[in-house]
Amino acid sequence: MTREYDEKRDFIRIDIDCDIEFKKVDSSEDVLIGKVANLSGRGMMFISEVELEKDITLEINIKPSNILTPALHANVKVVRVIKQRHADGYEIGAVIKEIYDD
């Protein structure tokens, strides 16, 4: 496949701005809300007000506000947690492990 840009990743990242609901898999804890910043065929980056642990598995639900973008219900593994420099919250990098057919 020939690409006309410098992206070296296996999947192109798509910038999106929508809410994400997430919680630890098999947890009875409350569902938390964050903001998705980008999404690819393999992973995502979202903003959380709560610091998460690296290597935990989350159940996530993304329900975009437009009808053109499909919803996503999946399990993801947190691979990166970075404190935001100029805002409250944390950038969470996650790899998609399992997608549910809802």
Protein Blocks (a to p, Z undefined) as FASTA:
>chain_A
ZZfbfbfbfbdcdddddddddddehiabdcdddddfbdcfkbccdddfbdcdehiacddd
dddfbfkbccdddddddfbdcddfkbgcdddddddfbdcdZZ
